Amino acid sequence: MAKKSKIARNERRRTVVERYAERRSELKEIIRRPSTPEDEREAAVRELRRQPRDASATRVRNRDAVDGRPRGHLRKFGVSRVRLREQAHAGFLPGVRKASW
């Protein structure tokens, strides 16, 4: 079980990313476009730099939806490998079976 503070911090980061996502992508597009005038590009870079660090999507950590485990996360199921195994053995995941060959 992850610390409650780590889980809460990650959720707060998700909300910050969501809040700034649209403007952040607009600024990045202005910066990437070769036809953008230099002064406009510099203004976009300054504005992007003024945004909070947590506005970057790379700062969000994928965590297990049940207990917040940060490693071994499987995106398809939204849980860690440990939780997936437990739920699959218990029959909570339809269509998931142990491999046999």
C-alpha positions as a LaTeX table, in Angstrom:
\begin{tabular}{lrrr}
\hline
Residue & $x$ (\AA) & $y$ (\AA) & $z$ (\AA) \\
\hline
Met1 & 0.00 & 0.00 & 0.00 \\
Ala2 & 1.44 & 3.34 & $-1.07$ \\
Lys3 & 1.49 & 6.27 & 1.32 \\
Lys4 & $-1.73$ & 8.27 & 1.24 \\
Ser5 & 0.27 & 11.45 & 0.66 \\
Lys6 & 1.90 & 10.01 & $-2.49$ \\
Ile7 & $-1.47$ & 8.94 & $-3.88$ \\
Ala8 & $-2.98$ & 12.36 & $-3.09$ \\
Arg9 & $-0.02$ & 14.19 & $-4.67$ \\
Asn10 & $-0.39$ & 12.13 & $-7.83$ \\
Glu11 & $-4.12$ & 12.89 & $-8.01$ \\
Arg12 & $-3.40$ & 16.59 & $-7.53$ \\
Arg13 & $-0.89$ & 16.42 & $-10.39$ \\
Arg14 & $-3.54$ & 14.81 & $-12.60$ \\
Thr15 & $-5.91$ & 17.72 & $-11.99$ \\
Val16 & $-3.16$ & 20.28 & $-12.70$ \\
Val17 & $-2.23$ & 18.50 & $-15.94$ \\
Glu18 & $-5.89$ & 18.46 & $-16.98$ \\
Arg19 & $-6.30$ & 22.16 & $-16.18$ \\
Tyr20 & $-3.27$ & 23.28 & $-18.23$ \\
Ala21 & $-3.31$ & 20.65 & $-21.02$ \\
Glu22 & $-5.04$ & 22.69 & $-23.72$ \\
Arg23 & $-3.00$ & 25.88 & $-23.26$ \\
Arg24 & 0.20 & 23.87 & $-22.91$ \\
Ser25 & $-0.36$ & 22.09 & $-26.23$ \\
Glu26 & $-1.13$ & 25.43 & $-27.93$ \\
Leu27 & 2.13 & 26.92 & $-26.64$ \\
Lys28 & 4.13 & 23.89 & $-27.69$ \\
Glu29 & 2.63 & 24.08 & $-31.18$ \\
Ile30 & 3.62 & 27.76 & $-31.43$ \\
Ile31 & 7.16 & 26.88 & $-30.37$ \\
Arg32 & 7.45 & 23.95 & $-32.81$ \\
Arg33 & 6.05 & 25.76 & $-35.86$ \\
Pro34 & 8.96 & 27.02 & $-38.03$ \\
Ser35 & 6.88 & 29.92 & $-39.40$ \\
Thr36 & 6.37 & 31.47 & $-35.94$ \\
Pro37 & 8.12 & 34.85 & $-35.50$ \\
Glu38 & 11.01 & 34.79 & $-33.03$ \\
Asp39 & 9.46 & 37.24 & $-30.55$ \\
Glu40 & 6.19 & 35.26 & $-30.47$ \\
Arg41 & 8.15 & 32.04 & $-29.93$ \\
Glu42 & 10.09 & 33.59 & $-27.04$ \\
Ala43 & 6.85 & 34.82 & $-25.46$ \\
Ala44 & 5.41 & 31.29 & $-25.74$ \\
Val45 & 8.52 & 29.82 & $-24.13$ \\
Arg46 & 8.30 & 32.32 & $-21.27$ \\
Glu47 & 4.62 & 31.54 & $-20.70$ \\
Leu48 & 5.31 & 27.81 & $-20.80$ \\
Arg49 & 8.09 & 28.28 & $-18.26$ \\
Arg50 & 5.73 & 30.21 & $-15.95$ \\
Gln51 & 3.32 & 27.28 & $-15.77$ \\
Pro52 & 3.68 & 24.98 & $-12.75$ \\
Arg53 & 6.01 & 22.01 & $-13.08$ \\
Asp54 & 3.15 & 19.68 & $-12.33$ \\
Ala55 & 1.38 & 20.86 & $-15.49$ \\
Ser56 & 3.63 & 18.49 & $-17.45$ \\
Ala57 & 2.00 & 15.11 & $-18.09$ \\
Thr58 & 5.31 & 13.30 & $-17.55$ \\
Arg59 & 5.13 & 14.08 & $-13.83$ \\
Val60 & 2.00 & 11.92 & $-13.38$ \\
Arg61 & 2.76 & 8.41 & $-12.21$ \\
Asn62 & 0.57 & 5.48 & $-13.24$ \\
Arg63 & $-0.51$ & 3.78 & $-10.03$ \\
Asp64 & $-2.62$ & 0.78 & $-9.08$ \\
Ala65 & $-6.23$ & 1.91 & $-8.77$ \\
Val66 & $-6.78$ & $-0.18$ & $-5.64$ \\
Asp67 & $-3.75$ & 0.36 & $-3.42$ \\
Gly68 & $-1.58$ & 2.91 & $-5.26$ \\
Arg69 & 1.35 & 0.62 & $-6.04$ \\
Pro70 & 3.60 & 2.62 & $-8.40$ \\
Arg71 & 5.44 & $-0.19$ & $-10.13$ \\
Gly72 & 4.31 & $-3.06$ & $-12.31$ \\
His73 & 1.29 & $-1.09$ & $-13.53$ \\
Leu74 & $-0.71$ & $-2.59$ & $-16.41$ \\
Arg75 & $-2.54$ & 0.12 & $-18.35$ \\
Lys76 & $-5.09$ & $-2.22$ & $-19.88$ \\
Phe77 & $-6.47$ & $-3.15$ & $-16.46$ \\
Gly78 & $-5.43$ & $-0.12$ & $-14.38$ \\
Val79 & $-3.92$ & $-2.29$ & $-11.66$ \\
Ser80 & $-0.49$ & $-3.65$ & $-10.75$ \\
Arg81 & 0.75 & $-7.07$ & $-11.80$ \\
Val82 & 0.24 & $-8.35$ & $-8.25$ \\
Arg83 & $-3.39$ & $-7.16$ & $-8.08$ \\
Leu84 & $-4.05$ & $-8.51$ & $-11.61$ \\
Arg85 & $-2.88$ & $-11.95$ & $-10.56$ \\
Glu86 & $-5.05$ & $-11.91$ & $-7.43$ \\
Gln87 & $-8.15$ & $-10.77$ & $-9.32$ \\
Ala88 & $-7.59$ & $-13.20$ & $-12.19$ \\
His89 & $-7.27$ & $-16.15$ & $-9.80$ \\
Ala90 & $-10.43$ & $-15.05$ & $-7.99$ \\
Gly91 & $-12.30$ & $-14.88$ & $-11.31$ \\
Phe92 & $-13.03$ & $-11.14$ & $-11.19$ \\
Leu93 & $-11.57$ & $-10.49$ & $-14.65$ \\
Pro94 & $-13.75$ & $-12.02$ & $-17.37$ \\
Gly95 & $-11.82$ & $-13.64$ & $-20.19$ \\
Val96 & $-8.51$ & $-13.71$ & $-18.31$ \\
Arg97 & $-7.05$ & $-17.17$ & $-17.79$ \\
Lys98 & $-3.73$ & $-18.63$ & $-16.79$ \\
Ala99 & $-1.58$ & $-19.39$ & $-19.79$ \\
Ser100 & $-1.18$ & $-23.03$ & $-20.70$ \\
Trp101 & 0.80 & $-24.34$ & $-23.65$ \\
\hline
\end{tabular}
